[in-house]
């Protein structure tokens, strides 16, 4: 992923984590934005997706294979003795609310679930529906991003402060060059978080990567913003919030944004392929089998 430099050139942004053909993705957001609906669509399961906060308490998990025609071609060409396709483990994490980092809404448990994943699908709700309540009382996805981001930063600050304090106490008794280097990196991480910069979006040296990766910080994980629209807005490709969300995302790292309609996708999942294809043609939207 690239970040802009002062000269306008693109600089490759460091991605934290350990490469694998099995990635763990956490579905994150405030309550009632469509997280469990997205989980059901991705995994073809049917976990509860009710109209009340904290419908999901313990995280639901499922593994889904990641189709790739290039992989299929290689398997067909080389005919290996064993085949291990790429797998995505999806975790449906309960909704986070303001104050989650200090335990509000069972937030400490929910934040620990995020620490266990490799990346985040951050679900944002931009559909209006009087029958689906919003924990903040109104639909405002930019406010919701700020809430989630702040809670992740606060939890990271809490963790790093504990680690810095522990290292400082250890080094007061015995000097260790490697641990001194770790402390210096952690102090820079701490300052970055205090400045409200998410760790994955800051400038780091290659020598910082091993230490920061080992911390499993919430704000070090790559994010894809999933924007849950109404069917009407999705078909016409428009909503008043889209531009405001893009403006926020561009100002905070420019990570990927994916519009989708949970209501429409749930409807299509329940149809046979031919029926789903006809429905998409009638609504003039692209159909993916």
N, C-alpha and C positions, 0 to 999 in steps of 0.2 A: 504494500500500500504506500502511496507516495504522499509527501507533504510538501507544501510550498516553502521555498526559502525567501529571504529578503530580496534576492536578485530576480525572483520570479521563476527560477529553475525548480524542477521537481527533484526532491530528495527522497530516497527510499526510507520509509518509516520502519523501524525495528518492530518485528512481531514477536511477542513473548509466548512462551509455551514450548512444548516438545512435539516435533512432527510425528504424525502417526496416520495410518489409514483408517483409524477409528476415532472420530472426534465426538466430543460431548458438547451439546448445545443446550443452554438454559433459556427457557421462554420467560421473559421478565416484563413487568409493567405494574401499574397501579391496578387495584381490583376492577373487575367488570369491563375490561377493554377488549377481551376476546382471546386471552392466552390459552385457555383450555380448548376453545374452538379451534385455534390454530394447531394445537397439539393433536387433536382428533383428526384434523385434515391431513397432517403430515404422516401420521402413524396409522390411519384407518382404524383407530380405536374409538371407544365411546365412553370417555370418562365424564363425570358430572361437569356441566358448564352452566351453573345456575345463576340467577339474578340476585346474588347477594355477595358481599365481601367475604373473602376467605373461604369460598366454596372448596378450594383446594387447600388442604392442610399439609399432609405428607405429599412430597412431590411424586407425580406420576412419571414413569420412565418407560421408554420403548426404543428399540433399535430398528432402524430402517436402512435398507441397502441404498446406495447412491448409484443410480444407473449412469453408465458412461460408455458410449459406443466405441471409444478408443480402446478401453479396457477389453470390451467384448472382441474387438478385432485382434488384439494381441493374444488373447486366450485361444481364439480360433486358429490363429497362425502358428503359435508355438506349441499348443496343446500340452500345457504343463500337467504334472501329476496331481497337483492340488491347486485350487483356485480360491483366493481370499479377496473378495471384493471390498471396496471402501464401504464403511458403515458409519451412519450418523446416529448417535444416541441422543435422543431428545428428552429433556427433562422439563416438565411443566411445574414451574415454581410459583407458589402462592403470591398473591398481590402484595406489593410493598406500599406502605403509606408514609406520610410525613412523620418523622420520629422513629422510623424502623431501626435506625442505627443505635438508638437507645432503648430498644425493646418494644416500641409501640406495635400493636397488631402482630405479636409473635415475631417481630422483625428480626431478632437475633438468629432465630432458627432458619428463617427464610434466607437471610444473607449468607449463612454458612452453606446453604445449598448452591448458591451462585459460585462460591469459592471452589466448588468441586468440578465446575465445567470449564471447557476450553474457550468457549465463545458465547455471545449473548444475542438472542433475537429479542429486541426491545419492541414490544407491541404498543402502538399508539392508537387510541380511538378517536376518529373524527366523525363518526356517525351519530346522529341525534335519534334518540328513541326514548320516549317517556316511560316505556315499560322496562327499560334497563337502567337502573340507577347508577349514579357516579358517586364515588366516595367523597369527592370534593364538591358535589352539588351541581356541577355544570361541566360541559365538555370544553376542555382547553388543553390540547395536546402539548403545547409549548410549556405551560405550567407543569404538566405531568412529567415531561422530560427533565425539567429543572428539579422536581421533587426526587425522582429516582437518582439522578446524577449526584445531587447533594448527599443523599443517604449513602450511596456507594463511597463517595469521597470521605465522609465522616467515619465510616466503618474502617476504611483503609488507614486514616489518621490514627484512630484508636489502636489498631494493630501495630503500626510502625512505631508509635510512641512507646509501646510496651517492649518491642524488640530493641529499640535504641537504648532505653533505660537499662535493659538486661545486659546489653553489650558494654555499655559504659561502666557498669558495676564490675563486670568481668575483667575489663581492661585496666581498671584501677588497681587490681591486684597483680595482674601479670600482663606485660606487653606482648602482643602477637601481631606481626606485620600483616598477615592475611586478615585477621579480625579488625585491625585498624582500617584496612581498605574497605571491608564490609560496612563498618560504621560510617565511613565517609560517604559511601553510596547511599546508605539508608538515610543519612541526614539530608542529602540532596533530594531524595524521594519525599521525605517529610516536608521540606520546604515547598516542593512542587505541589503537593496536596494542599498545604496551607494557602497557596496562591490560587487554589481551586482549578488546577490543571490536572486533567486525568492522565494517569501514568503513561498509557499507550500513546498519547498525543504529544508528549514532551520529547525533547532531543536527548538521546542517550548515546553513550559510546558502546562499542562492542564489548568492552571489558566490564560494562555494567550488567550485561544481559543475564549472566548466570545467577548473580545475586538477586536481581529483580524477579526473574522467573521463579526462583525458589520461594519467594514470598507469596505467590499466588494471589496477588492483589486484585481486588474486584475491578478496579479501573484500569488494569493492565490488559484485560480481555477484549478482543476485537468485538465490535458491535455491528449488527445489521438492524436498521430501523424498519419494522413491519407496520405499515399504515393501514388500519382496518377501516374501510369505507362502507357506506351504504351501497346497496346494489345499484340504485339510481345514479349515484355519483361515480361509481366505478365504471359503469357503462358509458357515461358521458365524459369521463376522465376529467372531472373537475370538482373542487371543493374549496371553500374559502381558507381552509387551514393549510393546504398543500404548500403554498408559497412561503408561509410563515415557518413551517417545519423545515423546509429546505434552507431558509435563511439561517435558522438556528444550527442545523447540521453543518452547513458550510462554514459557519463561524467556530465550530467545535470539531474540526478534524475532517469534515467532508466524507464521512463513512457512507456505505450504501443505504439507499432507501428503496423499499419494495412495497408499492401499493397493492392491497388485496382486499377482497370482500369476503369476510367470514360467512355471512349469510348465504351468499351465492355459492361459494365453494362447498359448504355443507350440503346445499341442495344438490349440487352436481355429484358429490360422493354417493348420494343415495340413489342415483339414476344408473341405468345400464349405459355403457359407452355410446351406443347409437342415439339413445334418448338425450344424453348430455350434449352430444355433438349437435343435434337438431336445435336444442334450446339455445346453445351458444350462437348458432347461425341466425336464429330468430332475433337474438338480442344484439347481433353484430359485434360479438366479442370473440377473440381467438380461443380455440379449443385445444387443450393439451391432454392427450389420453394418458 
